Amino acid sequence: MTITVNDKKYETAQTTIEGFLRERGFEPKLIVVEYNDRILARTEWDTVTLKDGDVLQMAHMVAGG
């Protein structure tokens, strides 16, 4: 299936956001995910089923002092 992440198209066979993030090597602890215009709680990442044409926006959390 094809999904769009931060305006870039990706092909994936993963069916969950958690699976997609791990497939791409992202560190889940440092990411916020918006799925089809809705910010997801981290607990939803392995329960929301990805579908062809879904749109994700991801932002990396940055901390400093």
QUIQUI-V546268 format. One record per helix or strand of 3 or more residues. SS is the DSSP state (A for helix, B for strand). FROM is the first residue (numbers start at 1). LEN is the number of residues. Records with the same first field share a line. If there is no record, write none. Layout:
SS: FROM-LEN ; FROM-LEN
This chain:
B: 2-4 ; 8-4 ; 31-5 ; 55-6
A: 17-7 ; 28-3 ; 42-3
